């Protein structure tokens, strides 16, 4: 299976059409290690994607986790 940037963008966009995507989900479930780069490229293509930040605390360290949401495009509604 191809795992180039174009394929990854298509996978991320397909996911975002259904629900938000976190960095952890992208890495674990989609095997996309640099989701921020794919989100940036999708935004450059005109997709209206917003980023929400949360803090994950596992007791040893705190990490900022991004969650990406695709908003309706003009003409989609």
N, CA, C and O of each residue as an XYZ file, in Angstrom:
308
protein
N       0.841     -1.184      0.000
C       0.000      0.000      0.000
C       0.880      1.239      0.000
O       1.866      1.307      0.733
N       0.522      2.218     -0.822
C       1.273      3.462     -0.874
C       1.051      4.260      0.405
O      -0.037      4.253      0.981
N       2.102      4.947      0.833
C       1.995      5.784      2.023
C       2.659      7.134      1.769
O       3.288      7.707      2.658
N       2.511      7.631      0.542
C       3.093      8.926      0.215
C       2.193     10.050      0.723
O       1.094      9.795      1.216
N       2.654     11.274      0.603
C       1.917     12.420      1.150
C       0.534     12.549      0.536
O      -0.425     12.858      1.244
N       0.409     12.320     -0.766
C      -0.893     12.439     -1.427
C      -1.880     11.420     -0.858
O      -3.032     11.754     -0.579
N      -1.430     10.190     -0.688
C      -2.277      9.144     -0.125
C      -2.654      9.484      1.311
O      -3.806      9.312      1.710
N      -1.688      9.965      2.088
C      -1.966     10.335      3.473
C      -2.979     11.467      3.561
O      -3.852     11.455      4.429
N      -2.866     12.452      2.661
C      -3.848     13.545      2.659
C      -5.246     13.011      2.385
O      -6.211     13.439      3.019
N      -5.361     12.092      1.457
C      -6.672     11.512      1.134
C      -7.237     10.749      2.326
O      -8.434     10.822      2.602
N      -6.382     10.019      3.030
C      -6.817      9.259      4.204
C      -7.275     10.196      5.312
O      -8.320      9.974      5.925
N      -6.501     11.235      5.569
C      -6.860     12.212      6.612
C      -8.172     12.902      6.260
O      -9.043     13.050      7.118
N      -8.320     13.323      5.008
C      -9.541     14.010      4.601
C     -10.757     13.095      4.727
O     -11.814     13.534      5.179
N     -10.621     11.839      4.336
C     -11.728     10.880      4.459
C     -12.134     10.734      5.923
O     -13.324     10.678      6.231
N     -11.159     10.674      6.825
C     -11.451     10.573      8.260
C     -12.182     11.823      8.744
O     -13.188     11.743      9.449
N     -11.644     12.986      8.345
C     -12.209     14.254      8.808
C     -13.638     14.475      8.309
O     -14.404     15.206      8.937
N     -13.996     13.861      7.204
C     -15.369     13.967      6.718
C     -16.339     13.257      7.656
O     -17.537     13.539      7.648
N     -15.815     12.334      8.467
C     -16.646     11.576      9.395
C     -16.598     12.099     10.815
O     -17.616     12.134     11.507
N     -15.392     12.515     11.257
C     -15.235     12.959     12.640
C     -13.867     13.629     12.829
O     -13.002     13.543     11.957
N     -13.680     14.300     13.979
C     -12.384     14.917     14.263
C     -11.271     13.873     14.339
O     -11.521     12.688     14.558
N     -10.055     14.337     14.155
C      -8.882     13.460     14.174
C      -7.835     14.057     15.102
O      -7.447     15.214     14.942
N      -7.378     13.273     16.069
C      -6.299     13.733     16.949
C      -4.960     13.260     16.395
O      -4.894     12.339     15.580
N      -3.919     13.898     16.847
C      -2.575     13.486     16.453
C      -2.335     12.031     16.828
O      -1.756     11.273     16.049
N      -2.776     11.643     18.012
C      -2.566     10.260     18.453
C      -3.314      9.268     17.581
O      -2.777      8.209     17.256
N      -4.541      9.589     17.196
C      -5.310      8.708     16.307
C      -4.639      8.584     14.952
O      -4.557      7.492     14.390
N      -4.160      9.701     14.430
C      -3.500      9.675     13.125
C      -2.290      8.751     13.151
O      -2.066      7.979     12.219
N      -1.526      8.834     14.209
C      -0.328      7.998     14.313
C      -0.663      6.534     14.555
O      -0.092      5.647     13.920
N      -1.593      6.283     15.477
C      -1.916      4.906     15.856
C      -2.807      4.202     14.832
O      -2.506      3.091     14.397
N      -3.910      4.863     14.450
C      -4.916      4.221     13.612
C      -4.650      4.349     12.112
O      -5.015      3.464     11.338
N      -4.014      5.451     11.701
C      -3.810      5.702     10.275
C      -2.361      5.536      9.826
O      -2.072      5.603      8.632
N      -1.450      5.320     10.770
C      -0.022      5.172     10.464
C       0.549      6.404      9.764
O       1.373      6.298      8.856
N       0.085      7.582     10.212
C       0.581      8.847      9.688
C       1.347      9.523     10.815
O       0.756     10.025     11.771
N       2.677      9.530     10.691
C       3.520      9.999     11.785
C       3.612     11.525     11.884
O       3.932     12.057     12.947
N       3.335     12.223     10.795
C       3.409     13.688     10.808
C       2.071     14.279     10.346
O       2.002     14.891      9.281
N       1.012     14.100     11.141
C      -0.300     14.587     10.705
C      -0.364     16.103     10.538
O      -1.127     16.593      9.705
N       0.414     16.848     11.302
C       0.381     18.312     11.185
C       0.777     18.755      9.776
O       0.220     19.718      9.250
N       1.721     18.067      9.174
C       2.141     18.403      7.810
C       1.014     18.146      6.816
O       0.793     18.947      5.908
N       0.301     17.036      6.984
C      -0.813     16.726      6.071
C      -1.946     17.724      6.259
O      -2.577     18.135      5.285
N      -2.213     18.121      7.511
C      -3.255     19.116      7.783
C      -2.876     20.445      7.139
O      -3.720     21.100      6.526
N      -1.623     20.845      7.273
C      -1.138     22.083      6.656
C      -1.369     22.060      5.150
O      -1.847     23.036      4.572
N      -1.026     20.932      4.518
C      -1.188     20.803      3.063
C      -2.668     20.853      2.673
O      -3.019     21.469      1.667
N      -3.532     20.214      3.455
C      -4.968     20.258      3.174
C      -5.512     21.678      3.311
O      -6.365     22.097      2.528
N      -5.020     22.413      4.302
C      -5.430     23.811      4.457
C      -4.980     24.630      3.253
O      -5.716     25.494      2.777
N      -3.772     24.360      2.759
C      -3.262     25.061      1.586
C      -4.119     24.779      0.356
O      -4.200     25.610     -0.549
N      -4.758     23.612      0.319
C      -5.645     23.240     -0.783
C      -7.034     23.868     -0.631
O      -7.879     23.729     -1.515
N      -7.269     24.558      0.492
C      -8.522     25.262      0.679
C      -9.504     24.627      1.652
O     -10.612     25.135      1.825
N      -9.122     23.531      2.286
C     -10.011     22.893      3.255
C     -10.020     23.696      4.549
O      -8.976     24.138      5.029
N     -11.210     23.876      5.103
C     -11.387     24.685      6.308
C     -11.251     23.777      7.536
O     -12.237     23.230      8.032
N     -10.035     23.630      8.007
C      -9.723     22.750      9.132
C      -9.232     23.609     10.293
O      -8.352     24.454     10.132
N      -9.818     23.375     11.464
C      -9.376     24.090     12.655
C      -8.702     23.111     13.614
O      -8.974     21.910     13.604
N      -7.828     23.655     14.429
C      -7.087     22.849     15.396
C      -7.521     23.223     16.803
O      -7.555     24.399     17.164
N      -7.850     22.217     17.584
C      -8.172     22.392     18.997
C      -7.063     21.714     19.793
O      -6.638     20.609     19.455
N      -6.602     22.366     20.831
C      -5.523     21.818     21.657
C      -6.067     21.344     22.998
O      -6.915     21.997     23.606
N      -5.569     20.202     23.445
C      -5.882     19.688     24.774
C      -4.573     19.303     25.443
O      -3.535     19.189     24.791
N      -4.637     19.107     26.736
C      -3.461     18.686     27.493
C      -3.688     17.258     27.980
O      -4.702     16.959     28.611
N      -2.742     16.390     27.684
C      -2.786     15.014     28.191
C      -1.756     14.906     29.307
O      -0.606     15.313     29.143
N      -2.168     14.362     30.425
C      -1.284     14.216     31.584
C      -1.298     12.760     32.006
O      -2.318     12.247     32.468
N      -0.157     12.093     31.844
C      -0.088     10.673     32.214
C       0.514     10.472     33.607
O       0.868      9.351     33.973
N       0.628     11.537     34.373
C       1.189     11.440     35.714
C       2.690     11.710     35.759
O       3.231     12.094     36.797
N       3.348     11.510     34.638
C       4.799     11.757     34.561
C       5.111     13.001     33.753
O       6.069     13.720     34.038
N       4.289     13.248     32.739
C       4.534     14.399     31.867
C       3.212     14.896     31.306
O       2.224     14.164     31.243
N       3.220     16.150     30.904
C       2.062     16.755     30.263
C       2.415     17.022     28.802
O       3.509     17.493     28.494
N       1.481     16.718     27.914
C       1.707     16.913     26.482
C       0.509     17.627     25.862
O      -0.640     17.362     26.214
N       0.800     18.535     24.936
C      -0.272     19.158     24.156
C      -0.623     18.219     23.011
O       0.256     17.735     22.298
N      -1.909     17.969     22.847
C      -2.388     17.090     21.789
C      -3.314     17.889     20.878
O      -4.247     18.542     21.345
N      -3.049     17.833     19.585
C      -3.899     18.520     18.612
C      -5.045     17.616     18.183
O      -4.887     16.405     18.033
N      -6.198     18.238     17.991
C      -7.343     17.559     17.412
C      -7.829     18.439     16.263
O      -8.042     19.639     16.437
N      -7.998     17.843     15.107
C      -8.347     18.582     13.900
C      -9.808     18.344     13.540
O     -10.308     17.222     13.618
N     -10.492     19.433     13.140
C     -11.904     19.363     12.784
C     -12.083     20.031     11.425
O     -11.615     21.147     11.198
N     -12.768     19.330     10.530
C     -13.084     19.881      9.213
C     -14.417     20.606      9.309
O     -15.439     19.999      9.630
N     -14.407     21.895      9.032
C     -15.642     22.674      9.034
C     -16.249     22.627      7.632
O     -15.549     22.365      6.653
N     -17.543     22.883      7.545
C     -18.233     22.856      6.247
C     -17.606     23.875      5.322
O     -17.295     24.996      5.725
N     -17.428     23.478      4.102
C     -16.914     24.368      3.074
C     -18.084     25.174      2.494
O     -19.235     24.749      2.591
N     -17.801     26.306      1.907
C     -18.833     27.088      1.249
C     -19.431     26.235      0.137
O     -18.708     25.676     -0.688
N     -20.743     26.143      0.125
C     -21.415     25.343     -0.890
C     -21.663     23.906     -0.467
O     -22.333     23.170     -1.192
N     -21.139     23.474      0.694
C     -21.336     22.112      1.171
C     -22.698     21.926      1.829
O     -23.198     20.804      1.907
N     -23.299     23.005      2.299
C     -24.562     22.865      3.034
C     -25.752     23.107      2.153
O     -26.889     23.028      2.617
